[in-house]
Amino acid sequence: MSSSSKTIRRLEVVSPVPADIDIANSVDPFPIAAIAEDLNLGSKHYDLYGKYKAKVLLSVLDELQGSEDGYYVVVGGISPTPLGEGKSTTTVGLCQALGAFLDKKVITCLRQPSQGPTFGIKGGAAGAANNLLAAAIDTRIFHEASQSDKALFNRLCPPNKEGKRTFANVMFRRLQKLGISKTNPDELTPDEVKRFVRLDIDPDSITWRRVMDVNDRFLRKITVGQGPEEKGMIRETGFDISVASEIMAVLALTTSLAEMRERLGRMVIGNSNAGEPITADDLGVGGALTVLMKDAINPTLMQTLEGTPVLVHAGPFANIAHGNSSIVADKIALKLVGKGGFVVTEAGFGSDIGTEKFMNIKCRYSGLVPQCAIIVATIRALKMHGGGPEVVAGKPLDRAYITENVALVEAGCVNLSRHISNTKAYGVNVVVAINKFATDTDAEMNAVRTAALAAGAFDAVVCTHHAHGGKGAVDLGTAVQRACESQSQTLNFLYPLDFGIKEKIEAIAKSYGASGVEYSEQAEKQIKMYTKQGFSGLPICMAKTQYSFSHIPSQKGAPSGFVLPIRDVRASIGAGFIYPLVGTMSTMPGLSTRPCFFDIDIDIATGKVLGLS
Amino acid sequence: MSSSSKTIRRLEVVSPVPADIDIANSVDPFPIAAIAEDLNLGSKHYDLYGKYKAKVLLSVLDELQGSEDGYYVVVGGISPTPLGEGKSTTTVGLCQALGAFLDKKVITCLRQPSQGPTFGIKGGAAGAANNLLAAAIDTRIFHEASQSDKALFNRLCPPNKEGKRTFANVMFRRLQKLGISKTNPDELTPDEVKRFVRLDIDPDSITWRRVMDVNDRFLRKITVGQGPEEKGMIRETGFDISVASEIMAVLALTTSLAEMRERLGRMVIGNSNAGEPITADDLGVGGALTVLMKDAINPTLMQTLEGTPVLVHAGPFANIAHGNSSIVADKIALKLVGKGGFVVTEAGFGSDIGTEKFMNIKCRYSGLVPQCAIIVATIRALKMHGGGPEVVAGKPLDRAYITENVALVEAGCVNLSRHISNTKAYGVNVVVAINKFATDTDAEMNAVRTAALAAGAFDAVVCTHHAHGGKGAVDLGTAVQRACESQSQTLNFLYPLDFGIKEKIEAIAKSYGASGVEYSEQAEKQIKMYTKQGFSGLPICMAKTQYSFSHIPSQKGAPSGFVLPIRDVRASIGAGFIYPLVGTMSTMPGLSTRPCFFDIDIDIATGKVLGLS
């Protein structure tokens, strides 16, 4: 079969499989303009960033409004080992199969990796916007503490050349919230002036932290404001890694520039002393945040090794956020591939988290309906779920994982089966992708296929894309095509939005196998507060380990009957979800004794980066 | 006269002069590829970043190695008022005159503005690199505190698959510094292992701070490491604004990728407890920093309103760093304009600081020799130096500044005269650019011209580029051309590098009019330390106010006989200079009660940024 695309490349299959970096370096990428042309994108539809990257402009969406969408496929996985089971490689391999071997229009949608571990510069705009808001918070508290109502008002609404005071546009948002409909600052009563100028932020209520795109553990908890000019207004706070910023989640969940402006403006940074939520627009900074994000909203077009197109966009955390790439990238991709084409998007973590949030948060906001959900499984992880010894990153695998043991695999399939039935409940066809390693045997893989079909999977297919590129995922591609074509268009959410916060949490907990939910005092307090503030209609984004259906990473297989403890409940109002914390979530990684930067250098002669693996 | 360039645009002159943003919005920029083509740059010579920006690749320099340089012109100014006297507008206006009216090949070289006040995303790479190094410092101290020599060594040089330990390439830099020539880790003696693995950083000696590109005053002084996992290893430190990072100064002073790698590796972050300087390469991070900066080293090609080319590159602070745009941008520009063409580059602050550092630091490292130095003067600032009332930003100007007062101007010319004679001493022709405001009178401008010529200026010319674009700077362009053509190629430095640190400081202080220099105890201690560490051969970068020749901003005119106090002495070893602090320098600005972000928003319909001025 030959492809109609001009930018398709067939890779030579080499055995044993070379290192990733050597495979990558063996290929000269196509100019990204050629990849764009293949998608019928002209130079007015994108901005080049170098020769191999382009930002696809959001206006493409308006232009293609009338055209039909392609098939929408989401890739999740079983509960993984700490080594990862290959969701990203399966996503890419499947697209290479569809595009380079099955002659389909296809686009891969991926999250942007974080710089912390990878040394690219990513999330820069979100980080800059996050930190502008942080600076605005502390400085506002500082200025409110040292100035009278009148002085604040005079500075916030200074007279122009004609001596006339005016409100900045953004101030009308606060005025509206306060129920003040006056447009002339001079007409405000002293009480209205006071309410307008005093955000009266309760420092202890501030949930907005600063971010940095480096693994800097010493910033996890800090005290700021210790300079003499800050007059003793010290405060305990901390930094998260940039991708943990709510602004990254806003970027991923937004559907247009106008909607992003609204989401950024309504982000809540804490409460007033009276318990009212204080937003970015109360601080006057919503518009500026949008300006900082205006280029970031355009997805980045890149390519796979076999020349199929990829949109890389947004990279929200998969625990305290929803861990999916952006809605706008998926929307653009669905229009660009058109009817009969395929968009394959990855959902972070195991399906209990990634696919659940894909359906109940991302698709709820986008209105898109997937036709097929893939669950990636490995023999290794299934053996672990069947009772195999602990798998630890950096340590050699136990013998159990590299010699045949069908019974262990069969025992572990309870994990896969629950992921299948949970995912099937959304109304999609589920295809299991068995990501084959060299030591896996036919008997083991047959056991998985049997269990998957028994649990209701549409199909279960072995794939070898890691060794063979797209060619190794042709069977998966065919199965996905059949699954999409046989699927009607419905999406059954796990819970309706008008459930209370607790009801929604309990619906999700039930899907984990929990017999109940236990709330800490703090969680109860927060749920009451968010409900009172009118935020209970938001979807829920559980911050839970991906290593087990339960909150205890060591509970493998398909645990049930446990009580899920909710330690705390927080909210990303702008992004649009409430996130209960099940256990402790690290939002700032650290560096090891020998970080990978020791190996990274530049080849002065060629300018190539050395030390990648 | 008509221009041979294809991308020249003549602006319609409108009176009264519209707001900057309205002028900017009235023009559709040329595609940057057309600007590049005019400079004989093909698509292999640059990477596009959108349609109106391109990164010019450093390899252009190798390709043009054989061609002759154009004329090299630096723009400085008299000691300014807080309103600024128009160095940047004069730089741009002059280039528009040379390119659009005098038919010359010309390139403007400008510093990159900082995001803090401007809302672009700038200095991102330098900031990311700066903060990776900061994280590496604290984490290294943490790991050294909790591990034995042997455990550290095992982690730093782990056995590979064959069980053989190896050093990472960067480790050989530390081994060489320690005088250890062994290449097999297993051959190190326990004492050598100890010296190799223990940087033994003295926390109180750490000068490396974190950076952020936001005016966040609450980060000026902070305590880090307060999280429970950091086990009580708290430390006081702080954030500077990104452009204050030494890495920004390295970028500006580097001459090639290879040289940047060396400069980044030898940056000193503090001392060991034994008083030895600890470098980025000791921490193993020099190569990774270079990788983060590898795209940042390529200057950004942009354009003026009249279509002449501009290279925007690097934006180091003008006080604690040298405040000039990059050497590589100037070098590329000089080759691109070629013989008979012009490169005009701006030096930050008044000439006593900007031009002095341009000559003694930037040209010393680049080997380039300017033919002409411009000093921008305004009637307003000269009146202030002559004894006029204080000029305060945001307050209406006193009557003295908007009505004719020749005597006040004449009295103020002592400031201009000293800038002229100081600048002339470098061996360049000095052209005074009188930046005319609407209220300035002919008699006042004649007084300046007379004083300038008496002080030895090659010429003194009135210009009206702010109102008239390039057309308003044609006389200046002609004068600059004559100055360049009549100039022989020499540069007399103010001090030789083999002077001691104090001798060099005193040579600069003398040029300010000081009768002597007074060192604090701390300054004496630091000078001794840097001398002992072998760094006394570096040039000096004075951190002094630009508002006076002296250290006291209110001393206008040409003060003399004062004793210059040196409060502290610091060093940027990688960038390559020692910087004495004359008074207190803020390296992290704050936000006002009503920052400009209140006005900034996006026009949802057009995507245009609103609220710029």
Interface residues (C-beta under 8 A of the other chain):
Chain A: D47 L48 Y49 G50 K51 K55 Q115 F119 I121 G124 A125 A128 N131 L132 A134 A135 A136 D138 T139 F142 H143 Q147 L152 R155 L156 P158 A168 N169 V170 M171 R210 M212 D213 V214 N215 D216 R217 F218 L219 R220 K221 I222 T223 V224 G225 Q226 G227 P228 E229 E230 M233 R235 E236 G238 L257 A258 R261 G284 V285 G286 G287 A288 T290 V291 L292 K294 G590 L591 S592 T593 R594 P595 F597 F598 D599 I600 D601 I602 I604 G607 V609 L610 G611
Chain B: D47 L48 Y49 G50 K51 K55 Q115 F119 I121 G124 A125 A128 N131 L132 A134 A135 A136 D138 T139 F142 H143 Q147 L152 R155 L156 P158 A168 N169 V170 M171 R210 M212 D213 V214 N215 D216 R217 F218 L219 R220 K221 I222 T223 V224 G225 Q226 G227 P228 E229 E230 M233 R235 E236 G238 L257 A258 R261 G284 V285 G286 G287 A288 T290 V291 L292 K294 G590 L591 S592 T593 R594 P595 F597 F598 D599 I600 D601 I602 I604 G607 V609 L610 G611
